[in-house]
């Protein structure tokens, strides 16, 4: 990753990071959000760095929960458009499910 510095009229400076291969970096906000829709966690597995806050958003018409198998986090029942967030401070693989619909499962991998 390199740094690109742009100097514009009037002395304003804009700095942005650019990858050496020219590809755009993934949006960290998008990578740390999981949508719940049609009885599915839309990302069956996401990988995030330690310290990331992941947010689940219920887009379904019925309530769902987000509960880790190891007890690290547990949401209340989320109605339509409700959100639940959890900050992952330890590395590991966190398997989770909906306690109302236990066949709904997914995981967060924290590195």
C-alpha positions in Angstrom: 0.0 0.0 0.0 1.4 3.4 -0.9 0.3 7.0 -0.1 -0.8 9.4 -2.7 -0.6 13.1 -1.9 -2.6 15.5 -4.0 -2.0 19.3 -3.7 -4.8 21.4 -5.1 -5.4 25.1 -5.7 -5.3 27.3 -2.6 -2.9 25.0 -0.8 -5.3 22.4 0.2 -3.8 18.9 0.6 -5.7 15.7 0.2 -4.1 12.4 1.3 -5.4 9.0 0.5 -4.0 5.5 0.7 -3.7 3.5 -2.5 -2.8 -0.1 -2.9 0.3 -0.9 -5.0 -1.7 -3.3 -7.2 -4.3 -0.5 -8.0 -7.2 -2.4 -6.4 -9.5 -0.6 -4.0 -9.5 -1.6 -0.4 -12.6 -3.2 1.0 -14.9 -0.9 3.0 -14.3 -1.9 6.6 -17.9 -0.8 7.6 -19.4 -3.1 5.0 -17.2 -6.0 6.1 -18.3 -5.6 9.7 -22.1 -5.6 9.1 -24.2 -8.8 8.8 -27.7 -8.6 7.5 -30.4 -10.9 8.7 -32.9 -11.6 5.9 -35.1 -14.4 4.8 -34.1 -16.6 7.8 -30.4 -16.2 6.9 -27.3 -14.4 8.2 -26.2 -12.9 4.8 -22.6 -13.5 5.6 -22.1 -17.1 6.6 -18.6 -16.3 7.7 -16.8 -13.0 8.0 -13.2 -12.4 9.0 -12.3 -9.2 10.9 -9.3 -7.9 12.8 -9.2 -7.9 16.6 -11.0 -4.7 17.9 -13.7 -4.7 15.2 -17.3 -4.0 16.2 -19.6 -6.2 14.1 -23.2 -5.0 13.7 -26.1 -7.3 12.8 -29.2 -5.7 11.2 -32.5 -7.5 11.1 -34.1 -6.9 7.6 -36.6 -9.7 8.1 -40.3 -9.2 9.0 -40.0 -11.4 12.1 -37.8 -11.3 15.2 -34.4 -12.9 15.3 -31.5 -13.1 17.9 -27.8 -13.3 17.6 -26.3 -15.7 20.2 -22.7 -17.0 20.3 -22.3 -20.7 21.2 -19.6 -19.9 23.7 -21.8 -17.2 25.5 -19.5 -14.3 24.5 -22.5 -12.3 23.2 -26.3 -12.5 23.1 -28.8 -10.0 21.7 -32.3 -9.4 22.7 -35.0 -10.3 20.1 -34.4 -8.0 17.2 -37.5 -6.7 15.4 -37.4 -5.4 11.8 -34.5 -2.9 11.3 -33.2 -3.4 14.9 -29.5 -3.6 15.3 -27.1 -5.4 17.7 -23.4 -4.8 17.9 -20.5 -6.6 19.6 -16.8 -5.6 19.7 -14.4 -8.5 19.3 -11.4 -8.0 21.5 -10.0 -11.5 21.4 -8.9 -13.6 18.4 -10.8 -16.8 17.6 -13.7 -18.2 15.7 -17.1 -17.3 17.1 -20.0 -19.5 16.0 -23.4 -18.0 16.5 -27.1 -18.7 15.8 -30.6 -17.4 16.2 -32.1 -18.8 19.4 -35.6 -18.5 17.9 -34.6 -20.3 14.7 -31.6 -22.5 15.7 -31.0 -23.7 12.1 -29.8 -20.1 11.4 -26.0 -20.3 12.0 -22.9 -18.4 11.0 -19.5 -17.4 12.3 -17.1 -14.5 12.9 -13.4 -15.2 12.5 -11.3 -12.7 14.5 -7.6 -12.4 13.6 
